[in-house]
Amino acid sequence: MKNQPLIQTEMETEIQFNPFSPEIERVIHTTNSQQEIWTDCIFGGSDANKAYNLSVSINLKGNLVIDLFERAVDTLIKRHESLRATFSPDARFMCIYKNVNFEISQNDLSDLPTIEKESTIDHIVKEEVNTLFDLVNGPLFRVNLIKVEDYEYIATLTIHHIIGDGLSIDVILEELGALYSAYVENKEPKLPNPERFSEFAERINSFMESSEYKPQENFWINIYKESVPTIELPIDFERPALRTYNSNRLDFPLDDAIINDLKNTGISAGCSLVTTLLAAFEVFLCKITGQNDLVVGFPSSGNTLYDMRQLIGDCANLLPLRSKINPEISFIKYLKQRNSQLFDAYEHQQVSFGHLLKSFAIARDPSRIPLVPVILTVDLNRTIEDDFSFTGLSHKLKPNPRQYGTFEIQLHIFRAKEGPSFQWLYNTTLFKEETITKMMEVFEEVIKKVTSEASNPLSDIIGGNYLANYNVLNSTEMTYPNVSLSELLRKQAEITPNNIAVEFHDSKTTYLELQKKINQLAHYLKAQGVESGDFIAVSFSRSPDLV
């Protein structure tokens, strides 16, 4: 897809389009969320762009009718605006086409030896998952079909987050299965009318201009007006000056009995499993960071908010949930607090995360993700594989791991056919694989403890009252001689002139050498007219020169 003839909007903004592109159906204003994704892709480069690729593979066994599968994909694209969309070069507008020429890429590996076949499948899927999308020219949705054997295929579906989220993947799978099944059975497909993303975007953008928006924004500003915490995760490598998007994913199963115990603990406090898992995850973060003031990114669904469940589009919004853990209270009490706070957050979920960042007093650090390096998503209410089917075929779903990711740690907890699965997507520039494995072990231990020791102080689970330890560490008050620091150093230089006063890397300075440098600086300042009682601004990195 290419851009189209010149379009003049009500904002009198001109966008140049390619006259050889498909016919345009409509041009709409993008949402704040889409503009945030675009900005990250532009400033973060190709790795950032690839970090927004969402991909799943379906292993299909049986007599797949390829023509009908292609017809089902074509109908799916015609039903949903986002699958026919591209973006203006400044990301202000989303261009929706009436029809697009969509082709499914295909690979026939049925004649390859088994060992070579497996490696080739792995290579093809990785290419599909990690290939860059062109946000201006499109398409932003692709399908690949691998023929493994005569009666086995792997269909890989990949979409860019700017036109679809996790729930969009669910809608794609459900509708694709229903459409294919109807065509195989020679029936008219019976699907709910598709929701239009253009309508969703209009509602979101109109709300920002309404009188209701400011109170929503103020709710979040008040939470962060006094301070904004920085989460210091226990990383394995030195943090680079510029953040990277290099990622890997580890998947861990968890016994359903453990999840059921946690669910019952939540029920006893009047809380859902989602809230209980969030609270347990926050206790886990407190344990591994030693921090009581935390922020966890928690996605909310615009589809649900506006009751537009048959919608494909970027409708997710990231809620920056702040928690302050008191180690003296029990998990049950903490859980009840979080339940109330989470309800408040959901009532104010219409303010986009990017808009909030502009409102917060956050010092931007190019080496870090602003505010929310850690993300948690929970979907344990259903098994997505049970929600779609293909007539005459058995299927198995696999969410594909990415080589690039946006966050330092993103934990997705969902229900697979085999049971609960914990997927850890982590930044490989910061973490080793064994560290993430250890984190999963610690988190599982925390989950077990918050269920078995729910009425005990959280300090029993965390492993200590970090706040009390912090206060002890910073309780540095002591008696001090009523003489100046320079006089103390002069006397020490007389007593032990050759003892080391300052050591920094390979550099060592004795008390005598330090005293000479002090005298030199003092004489220089005096020559500049500095007198006793004057204030002197000092700006040095942490080094011997600062001393």
C-alpha positions in Angstrom: 0.0 0.0 0.0 1.2 3.5 -0.8 -0.1 6.9 0.1 -2.9 8.6 -1.9 -3.8 11.9 -3.7 -3.6 15.2 -1.9 -6.0 15.3 1.0 -7.1 18.6 2.6 -8.4 18.2 6.1 -10.5 20.5 8.2 -7.2 21.5 9.9 -6.0 22.6 6.5 -3.0 20.3 6.8 -1.8 18.9 3.5 -0.5 15.3 3.2 1.1 14.1 0.0 -0.2 10.8 -1.2 0.9 8.5 -4.0 -1.8 8.6 -6.8 -1.1 4.9 -7.6 -2.3 3.7 -4.3 -5.6 2.1 -3.5 -8.7 4.3 -3.1 -9.0 6.0 0.3 -12.0 5.3 2.4 -11.3 8.0 5.1 -8.5 9.9 6.9 -8.8 10.2 10.7 -6.8 11.9 13.4 -4.6 9.4 15.3 -4.9 8.9 19.0 -2.4 9.9 21.6 -1.4 6.3 22.1 -0.6 5.8 18.4 1.4 9.0 18.4 3.4 7.7 21.4 4.2 4.5 19.6 5.2 6.4 16.4 7.5 8.7 18.4 9.2 5.8 20.1 9.7 4.1 16.7 11.2 7.3 15.2 13.6 8.1 18.1 14.4 4.5 19.0 15.1 3.5 15.4 14.4 0.2 13.7 14.9 -1.8 16.9 12.2 0.2 18.6 9.9 -0.3 15.6 10.4 -4.1 15.7 9.7 -4.1 19.5 6.0 -3.3 18.6 5.6 -6.3 16.4 2.9 -8.7 17.9 3.0 -12.2 16.5 1.4 -15.6 16.9 1.7 -18.9 15.0 -1.0 -21.5 14.6 0.0 -25.1 13.9 -2.9 -26.6 11.8 -3.2 -30.3 11.2 -5.6 -31.7 8.6 -6.7 -31.0 5.1 -6.2 -27.2 5.0 -8.0 -25.7 1.9 -5.6 -22.9 1.1 -7.9 -21.0 -1.3 -10.5 -20.8 1.5 -7.9 -19.8 4.1 -6.9 -16.9 1.8 -10.5 -15.9 1.3 -11.0 -15.9 5.1 -7.9 -13.6 5.5 -9.2 -11.3 2.7 -12.7 -11.0 4.4 -11.1 -10.3 7.8 -9.1 -7.4 6.3 -12.2 -6.0 4.6 -14.1 -6.1 7.9 -11.6 -4.1 9.9 -10.3 -0.6 9.2 -7.0 -1.0 11.0 -5.9 -3.8 8.8 -6.3 -1.5 5.8 -4.5 1.5 7.3 -1.2 3.4 7.1 0.0 6.7 8.7 1.0 10.1 7.6 4.7 10.9 7.9 4.1 13.1 10.9 1.8 10.5 12.6 -1.1 13.0 12.9 -3.3 11.1 10.5 -4.3 7.5 9.9 -5.3 6.7 6.3 -7.8 3.9 5.8 -8.2 2.4 2.3 -11.3 0.9 0.8 -9.6 -2.2 -0.6 -6.0 -3.5 -0.5 -4.2 -6.1 -2.4 -3.1 -8.4 0.3 -0.9 -11.5 -0.3 -0.1 -14.3 2.0 3.6 -15.3 1.8 4.0 -19.1 1.5 6.8 -21.6 2.0 6.7 -25.3 1.0 9.1 -27.3 3.2 7.4 -30.6 2.8 10.3 -32.1 0.9 13.0 -31.1 3.3 14.7 -33.6 5.7 13.2 -33.3 9.3 16.3 -31.7 10.9 16.7 -29.1 8.1 12.9 -28.5 8.2 12.8 -27.6 11.9 15.7 -25.1 11.6 14.1 -23.6 8.4 10.7 -23.2 10.2 12.4 -21.5 13.1 14.3 -19.1 10.7 11.1 -18.2 8.7 9.0 -17.5 11.8 11.8 -15.4 13.4 12.0 -13.4 10.1 8.2 -12.9 10.2 8.3 -11.8 13.8 11.2 -9.4 13.6 10.9 -7.9 10.1 10.4 -4.1 10.1 7.0 -2.7 9.3 6.8 0.5 7.1 4.3 2.7 9.0 3.8 5.1 6.1 3.5 2.7 3.2 2.2 -0.4 4.9 0.9 -3.0 5.1 1.0 -3.2 8.9 -0.4 -6.8 9.0 1.2 -9.8 7.4 0.4 -13.6 7.2 2.8 -16.4 6.3 1.8 -20.0 5.6 4.4 -22.8 5.9 3.6 -26.2 4.5 5.3 -28.6 6.8 3.7 -31.8 5.5 0.7 -32.6 3.2 -1.6 -32.4 6.2 0.3 -29.9 8.4 0.7 -26.2 8.1 2.0 -23.3 10.3 0.2 -20.0 9.9 2.1 -17.0 11.4 0.1 -13.8 11.9 2.0 -10.6 12.7 0.6 -7.1 13.4 2.2 -3.8 14.4 1.0 -2.5 17.8 0.1 0.9 16.2 -2.9 -0.8 14.6 -3.6 -3.6 17.1 -3.2 -4.8 20.6 -3.4 -8.1 22.5 -7.2 -8.2 22.3 -7.0 -7.5 18.6 -5.0 -10.7 18.2 -7.8 -12.5 20.0 -10.4 -11.0 17.6 -8.3 -11.9 14.5 -8.0 -15.6 15.7 -11.7 -15.9 16.5 -12.9 -14.3 13.2 -10.3 -16.1 11.0 -11.4 -19.5 12.4 -15.1 -18.6 12.1 -14.7 -17.3 8.5 -12.7 -20.3 7.3 -15.1 -22.8 9.0 -18.1 -21.1 7.3 -16.4 -21.3 3.9 -15.4 -24.9 4.3 -19.0 -25.7 5.3 -20.3 -23.6 2.4 -22.3 -21.4 4.7 -22.6 -17.7 5.2 -20.3 -16.5 8.0 -22.2 -15.4 11.1 -20.2 -12.8 12.9 -21.1 -9.7 14.9 -20.8 -6.5 13.0 -17.2 -5.2 13.2 -16.5 -2.1 15.3 -14.9 0.8 13.5 -11.6 2.1 14.8 -12.4 5.5 13.3 -15.3 5.7 15.7 -13.1 4.6 18.7 -10.5 7.2 17.8 -13.2 10.0 17.5 -14.5 9.1 21.0 -11.0 9.1 22.5 -10.0 12.4 20.9 -13.3 14.1 21.7 -13.0 13.1 25.3 -9.7 14.9 25.5 -11.4 18.2 24.6 -14.3 17.7 27.0 -14.7 19.2 30.5 -14.5 15.6 32.0 -10.8 15.2 30.9 -9.1 17.6 33.3 -10.4 15.8 36.5 -9.1 12.5 35.0 -5.7 14.0 34.4 -5.6 15.7 37.9 -6.2 12.3 39.5 -2.8 11.0 38.2 -1.0 14.3 38.6 -1.9 14.3 42.3 -0.4 10.8 42.7 3.0 11.9 41.4 3.0 15.7 42.3 5.5 15.4 45.2 7.9 12.8 43.7 8.3 10.2 41.0 10.1 7.0 42.0 12.8 5.3 39.9 12.8 1.5 40.1 16.3 0.1 40.5 16.1 -3.5 39.3 19.0 -5.9 40.1 20.6 -5.8 36.7 23.6 -7.9 35.7 25.3 -5.5 33.3 26.2 -1.9 33.4 23.4 0.2 32.1 24.3 1.7 28.7 24.1 5.4 28.1 21.3 4.9 25.6 18.6 2.3 26.3 18.4 -0.7 24.0 15.5 -2.8 22.8 17.3 -6.2 22.7 15.1 -8.8 24.3 14.5 -12.5 24.9 11.6 -14.4 26.4 11.5 -17.2 28.9 8.3 -19.2 29.6 7.5 -20.9 32.9 4.5 -23.1 33.8 3.0 -22.8 37.2 0.9 -25.4 39.0 -2.8 -24.5 38.8 -3.2 -25.4 42.5 -0.9 -22.4 43.4 -3.0 -20.1 41.3 -6.2 -21.5 43.0 -4.7 -20.8 46.4 -3.9 -17.3 45.4 -7.4 -16.8 44.0 -9.0 -18.0 47.3 -6.8 -15.6 49.2 -8.1 -12.8 47.1 -11.7 -13.9 47.5 -11.2 -13.8 51.3 -10.3 -10.1 50.9 -13.0 -9.4 48.4 -10.6 -9.1 45.5 -10.3 -10.5 42.0 -7.4 -12.8 41.0 -6.0 -10.0 38.8 -5.8 -7.6 41.7 -4.3 -10.3 43.9 -1.6 -11.2 41.4 -0.8 -7.5 41.0 -0.4 -7.1 44.7 1.8 -10.2 45.0 3.9 -8.9 42.1 4.4 -5.6 43.9 5.5 -7.5 47.0 7.9 -9.5 44.8 9.4 -6.2 43.3 9.8 -4.8 46.8 11.7 -8.0 47.8 14.2 -7.9 44.9 14.7 -4.1 44.8 14.5 -3.2 48.5 12.2 -0.3 47.5 8.9 0.4 49.1 7.8 3.1 46.6 7.1 1.3 43.3 5.4 1.8 39.9 4.1 -1.0 37.8 2.7 -0.5 34.3 -0.7 -2.2 33.9 -2.5 -2.1 30.6 -6.2 -1.3 30.5 -8.6 -2.0 27.5 -10.4 0.7 25.6 -12.4 -2.0 23.9 -14.0 -2.9 27.2 -14.3 0.8 28.3 -16.4 1.7 25.3 -18.0 -1.7 24.9 -16.5 -2.2 21.4 -15.4 -5.8 21.8 -15.4 -6.6 18.1 -12.7 -4.1 17.4 -9.2 -4.4 16.0 -7.0 -1.4 16.8 -4.5 0.0 19.3 -7.0 0.5 22.2 -4.8 -0.4 25.1 -3.7 2.3 27.6 -0.9 1.9 30.1 -1.8 2.8 33.7 1.2 3.7 35.9 0.1 2.1 39.2 2.0 3.5 42.1 2.2 1.5 45.4 3.8 2.3 48.7 4.4 -0.9 50.7 4.3 -0.8 54.5 6.2 -3.9 55.6 4.5 -3.8 59.0 1.0 -4.6 57.6 -0.2 -8.0 56.4 -0.7 -9.0 52.8 -4.5 -9.2 53.4 -4.6 -5.6 54.5 -2.3 -4.5 51.7 -4.5 -6.3 49.2 -7.6 -4.5 50.4 -5.8 -1.2 50.0 -4.7 -2.0 46.5 -8.2 -3.2 45.5 -9.6 0.2 46.4 -6.8 2.0 44.6 -7.1 -0.1 41.5 -10.8 0.7 41.2 -9.9 4.4 41.4 -7.3 3.9 38.7 -9.8 2.2 36.4 -12.2 5.1 36.9 -9.5 7.4 35.5 -8.1 5.2 32.8 -9.0 7.5 29.8 -5.8 9.7 30.1 -3.1 8.3 27.8 0.2 7.3 29.4 2.2 9.6 27.0 0.0 12.6 27.9 0.7 11.9 31.6 4.5 11.8 31.1 4.3 15.3 29.7 2.5 16.4 32.8 4.8 14.8 35.4 8.1 16.4 36.6 10.2 13.5 35.3 13.9 14.1 34.4 14.4 12.3 31.1 17.2 9.8 31.2 18.1 8.4 27.7 19.3 5.2 29.4 15.9 4.4 31.0 12.3 3.9 30.1 10.4 6.8 31.8 8.4 5.9 34.9 7.5 2.2 34.0 10.3 -0.1 33.3 8.2 -3.1 34.5 4.9 -4.2 33.0 2.4 -6.8 34.2 -0.5 -8.2 32.1 -2.9 -10.9 33.4 -5.3 -13.0 31.4 -6.2 -16.1 33.3 -10.0 -16.1 32.8 -10.0 -18.1 29.7 -7.9 -20.2 27.3 -7.7 -18.4 24.0 -7.2 -21.6 22.1 -10.6 -22.8 23.2 -12.2 -19.6 21.7 -11.5 -20.3 18.1 -11.5 -23.4 15.8 -11.1 -24.4 12.1 -13.5 -26.9 10.7 -11.7 -30.1 9.8 -8.4 -29.1 11.5 -6.8 -29.4 14.8 -4.8 -26.4 16.0 -2.2 -25.3 18.5 -1.4 -21.7 19.3 2.0 -20.3 20.0 2.7 -16.6 21.0 5.9 -15.9 19.2 8.9 -14.5 21.2 10.5 -11.3 19.9 14.1 -10.3 19.7 13.1 -6.7 20.6 11.1 -5.4 23.4 10.0 -2.0 24.8 10.4 -2.6 28.6 13.1 -3.8 30.9 10.8 -6.6 32.2 7.4 -7.4 30.9 5.6 -10.3 32.6 2.5 -11.8 30.8 0.5 -14.3 32.9 -2.1 -16.2 30.8 -3.8 -19.6 30.6 -2.5 -22.0 28.0 -4.0 -25.4 27.3 -1.5 -27.0 29.6 -2.3 -24.5 32.4 -1.0 -21.1 33.7 2.0 -19.8 31.9 4.3 -17.0 33.0 6.1 -15.3 30.1 9.0 -13.1 31.0 10.1 -10.7 28.2 13.4 -9.1 29.4 16.1 -6.8 28.1 19.2 -8.8 27.4 21.4 -5.8 27.6 20.6 -5.6 31.3 19.8 -9.2 32.4 21.2 -12.7 32.1 18.9 -15.6 31.5 19.7 -17.1 34.9 18.7 -13.9 36.6 15.2 -14.1 35.1 14.9 -17.7 36.0 15.8 -16.8 39.6 13.3 -14.0 39.6 10.6 -16.5 38.6 11.6 -18.8 41.4 11.4 -15.9 43.9 8.1 -14.7 42.5 6.7 -18.3 42.9 8.0 -18.3 46.5 6.3 -15.0 47.2 3.0 -16.2 45.8 3.1 -19.3 48.0 4.0 -17.2 51.1 1.3 -14.5 50.5 -1.3 -17.4 50.5 0.1 -19.3 53.5 1.2 -16.3 55.5 -1.5 -13.8 54.4 -2.1 -12.5 57.9 1.6 -12.1 58.8 3.5 -8.8 58.4 4.8 -8.3 54.9 8.3 -8.0 56.3 8.2 -11.8 56.9 7.7 -12.3 53.2 10.0 -9.5 51.9 12.8 -10.7 54.2 13.1 -7.6 56.3 11.8 -4.2 56.9 13.6 -2.3 54.1 12.3 1.0 55.3 13.7 0.5 58.8 17.0 -0.7 57.4 17.1 2.4 55.1 16.5 4.7 58.1 19.2 3.0 60.1 21.6 3.3 57.1 20.9 7.0 56.8 21.0 7.7 60.6 24.5 9.3 60.4 24.2 11.9 63.1 27.3 12.0 65.3 29.3 14.4 67.5 31.7 16.6 65.5 34.6 18.7 66.8 33.9 22.4 66.8 36.7 23.1 64.2 36.6 23.5 60.4 37.1 20.5 58.0 40.3 22.2 56.6 41.8 22.4 60.1 41.0 18.7 60.7 42.7 17.7 57.5 45.8 19.9 58.3 46.2 18.2 61.7 45.8 14.8 60.1 48.4 15.6 57.5 50.8 16.5 60.4 50.1 13.2 62.2 50.0 10.7 59.3 51.3 12.6 56.2 51.9 9.4 54.1 48.6 7.6 54.9 46.1 7.3 52.0 43.4 10.0 52.3 41.6 9.4 49.0 41.6 6.3 46.7 39.8 6.3 43.4 40.3 3.4 40.9 44.1 3.4 40.4 44.6 6.9 41.8 45.8 7.4 45.4 46.3 10.6 47.3 48.1 10.9 50.7 47.0 13.4 53.4 50.1 15.5 52.7 49.3 15.7 49.0 45.7 16.5 49.8 46.7 19.3 52.2 48.9 20.8 49.5 46.1 20.8 47.0 43.7 22.4 49.5 46.2 25.2 50.2 46.7 25.8 46.4 42.9 26.1 45.9 42.5 28.3 49.0 45.1 30.7 47.7 43.5 30.8 44.2 40.1 31.6 45.6 41.5 34.3 47.9 43.2 35.9 44.9 39.8 35.9 43.1 38.4 38.0 45.9 36.5 35.2 47.8 36.1 35.9 51.5 35.2 33.9 54.5 31.4 33.2 54.5 31.0 33.4 50.7 29.1 30.6 49.0 30.9 28.8 46.1 29.0 26.7 43.6 30.8 23.3 42.9 30.0 21.1 39.9 32.1 17.9 39.6 31.5 14.3 38.8 32.2 11.9 41.6 36.0 11.9 41.6 39.0 13.0 43.7 38.6 16.5 42.3 35.3 16.8 44.0 37.0 16.2 47.4 
